């Protein structure tokens, strides 16, 4: 598809790297603050591939520090190509210790950048891969939501109730009565974004930012997902002429 291989704005590409760096830092900080270290000290049971070895607590802390350092380098633009590869390797290692979907999305995005860092306006394979992955994410999300009856609002209402039961406080607290309307709006937005990104990229990128910012404000713990999606969306912006 032509749009997947089109040129990308230099400024948008630079900000894409910065947002990825921020996503890596937030991911590491979020895991530490959420108490995941308890898995490595034997106090908790974590969701991870059982056939892979569990790192000792000190090694996990070192891994988070490597992620944070690589993320800071990406934000600062220091040795960016090396930094994105280090971030990718460290995040893959962290994925073997704690698995969840938004971390996998970050890993796949970092891997695309690491294999072929986009250093010019001409989009290379990595740009096309990141663009295609974001489009596939929205298409698959809509398909699964429709299959599971997400439009009814029951799923979102259950999520909001769980947040309250666990004492998690988002920036914006949605009333349960808003769940049906918000669910339908989310479906419409996700269905429209692939078309907008391909046909009207500037509006599409704005839509991605608004959607994911809204989700992050209403659902705690998904800032890495939000930052990664926005970083990927920026690669749709063509050079300003």
C-alpha positions in Angstrom: 0.0 0.0 0.0 1.5 3.3 -1.1 0.7 5.2 2.2 2.7 2.6 4.2 5.9 3.5 2.3 5.4 7.2 1.8 7.8 9.8 3.2 7.6 11.0 6.8 8.2 14.4 8.3 11.6 14.8 10.0 10.0 16.6 13.0 7.3 13.9 13.3 10.0 11.2 13.2 12.0 12.9 15.9 9.0 13.2 18.2 8.1 9.6 17.5 11.5 8.6 18.9 10.9 10.8 21.9 7.5 9.4 22.6 8.9 5.8 22.3 11.6 6.8 24.8 8.9 8.1 27.2 6.9 4.9 26.8 9.9 2.8 27.7 10.6 4.9 30.8 6.9 4.9 31.9 6.7 1.1 31.4 9.7 0.4 33.6 8.5 2.9 36.3 5.0 1.6 36.2 6.1 -2.0 36.8 8.4 -1.0 39.7 5.7 1.2 41.3 3.1 -1.6 40.9 5.2 -3.9 43.0 6.2 -6.4 40.3 9.5 -6.8 42.1 7.5 -9.1 44.5 7.5 -11.7 41.8 11.3 -11.9 41.8 11.5 -12.0 45.6 9.0 -14.9 45.8 6.2 -12.8 47.3 3.9 -12.7 44.3 3.0 -14.9 41.3 3.4 -13.0 38.0 2.0 -13.6 34.5 5.0 -14.8 32.5 6.1 -17.6 30.3 6.8 -20.4 32.8 9.5 -22.1 30.7 11.8 -19.0 30.9 14.0 -18.4 33.9 12.9 -15.8 36.5 15.5 -13.1 37.0 16.7 -12.3 40.5 15.5 -9.1 42.0 18.8 -7.2 41.5 18.9 -8.2 37.8 15.3 -7.0 37.4 16.2 -3.6 38.9 19.2 -3.4 36.6 17.0 -4.2 33.6 14.6 -1.4 34.6 17.5 1.0 34.9 18.7 0.0 31.4 15.3 0.7 30.0 15.1 4.1 31.7 18.6 5.0 30.4 17.8 4.0 26.9 14.5 5.9 27.1 16.2 9.0 28.3 18.7 8.7 25.4 15.8 8.5 22.9 14.2 11.5 24.4 17.4 13.5 24.3 18.4 12.3 20.8 21.7 10.9 22.0 23.0 8.0 19.9 19.4 7.3 18.9 20.0 4.3 16.7 22.0 2.5 19.5 19.5 3.6 22.1 16.5 2.2 20.3 18.2 -1.1 19.9 19.1 -1.2 23.6 15.6 -0.2 24.5 14.2 -3.0 22.3 16.5 -5.7 23.8 15.8 -4.6 27.4 12.0 -4.5 26.8 12.1 -7.9 25.2 13.9 -9.2 28.3 11.4 -7.5 30.6 8.6 -9.1 28.5 9.9 -12.5 29.5 9.4 -11.6 33.2 6.0 -9.8 33.1 3.8 -10.3 30.1 0.9 -8.0 29.1 -0.5 -6.8 25.8 0.6 -3.2 25.9 4.2 -4.2 26.6 4.1 -6.6 23.5 2.9 -3.6 21.4 5.8 -1.6 22.6 8.2 -4.4 21.9 7.0 -4.8 18.4 7.2 -1.1 17.7 10.7 -0.9 19.2 11.8 -3.9 17.2 10.7 -2.3 13.9 12.7 0.8 14.8 15.7 -1.2 15.9 15.9 -3.3 12.8 15.9 -0.3 10.4 16.0 3.1 12.3 14.2 5.7 10.1 16.9 8.3 9.7 15.7 10.2 6.7 12.4 11.5 5.2 12.2 8.5 2.9 10.3 5.8 4.7 12.2 2.6 5.1 10.9 -0.9 6.0 10.6 0.1 9.7 8.3 3.0 9.0 6.0 0.8 6.9 6.0 -1.9 9.5 5.1 0.5 12.3 2.4 2.1 10.2 1.0 -1.3 9.2 1.0 -2.5 12.8 -1.0 0.4 14.0 -3.6 0.0 11.3 -3.8 -3.7 12.1 -4.2 -2.9 15.8 -7.3 -0.8 15.2 -8.8 -3.2 12.7 -8.3 -6.2 15.0 -9.6 -4.2 18.0 -12.8 -3.3 16.2 -13.3 -6.9 15.0 -12.8 -8.4 18.5 -14.9 -5.8 20.2 -17.8 -6.4 17.8 -17.5 -10.2 18.3 -17.6 -9.8 22.0 -20.5 -7.4 22.2 -18.4 -4.4 23.4 -20.9 -1.9 22.0 -23.4 -2.8 24.7 -21.2 -1.1 27.3 -21.2 -4.0 29.7 -17.5 -4.7 29.2 -16.5 -1.1 29.9 -18.9 -0.9 32.9 -17.3 -4.1 34.4 -13.8 -2.6 33.9 -14.9 0.7 35.6 -16.3 -1.3 38.5 -13.1 -3.3 38.9 -11.0 -0.1 39.0 -13.2 1.1 41.8 -13.0 -2.2 43.7 -9.1 -2.2 43.4 -8.9 1.4 44.6 -7.5 2.7 41.3 -8.3 6.3 40.6 -8.0 7.6 37.0 -7.7 11.2 36.2 -11.3 11.3 34.9 -13.9 9.1 36.7 -16.5 8.0 34.2 -20.0 7.2 35.6 -21.2 3.7 34.8 -24.2 5.2 33.0 -21.8 6.6 30.4 -20.3 3.1 29.5 -22.7 2.3 26.6 -22.2 5.7 24.9 -18.4 5.7 25.4 -18.1 2.1 24.1 -19.9 3.0 20.9 -17.8 6.2 20.5 -14.6 4.1 21.0 -15.7 1.6 18.3 -16.6 4.4 15.8 -13.2 6.1 16.4 -11.2 2.9 16.0 -13.0 2.0 12.9 -12.5 5.5 11.4 -8.8 5.9 12.3 -7.2 3.6 9.8 -9.0 5.4 6.9 -8.2 8.8 8.4 -4.5 7.9 8.8 -4.2 6.7 5.2 -6.3 9.4 3.5 -6.0 12.4 5.8 -3.0 11.7 8.0 -2.9 15.0 9.8 -6.6 14.5 11.0 -5.8 10.9 11.6 -2.9 11.6 13.9 -4.9 14.2 15.8 -7.6 11.6 16.2 -5.2 9.0 17.5 -3.8 11.5 20.1 -7.3 12.5 21.2 -8.5 8.9 21.5 -5.5 7.5 23.4 -5.2 10.6 25.6 -8.9 10.2 26.6 -8.4 6.5 27.3 -5.3 7.1 29.4 -7.1 9.8 31.4 -10.1 7.4 32.1 -8.2 4.1 32.5 -5.1 4.1 34.7 -2.1 2.1 33.8 -2.2 2.4 30.0 0.2 5.4 29.5 2.8 3.1 27.8 0.2 2.0 25.3 -0.9 5.6 24.7 2.6 6.9 24.1 3.4 4.0 21.8 0.3 4.5 19.7 1.0 8.2 19.4 4.6 7.5 18.4 3.5 5.1 15.7 0.8 7.5 14.4 3.3 10.4 14.0 5.1 8.3 11.3 2.0 8.9 9.0 2.7 12.6 8.9 4.3 13.5 5.5 6.9 16.3 5.2 5.5 19.8 5.2 6.0 21.5 1.9 
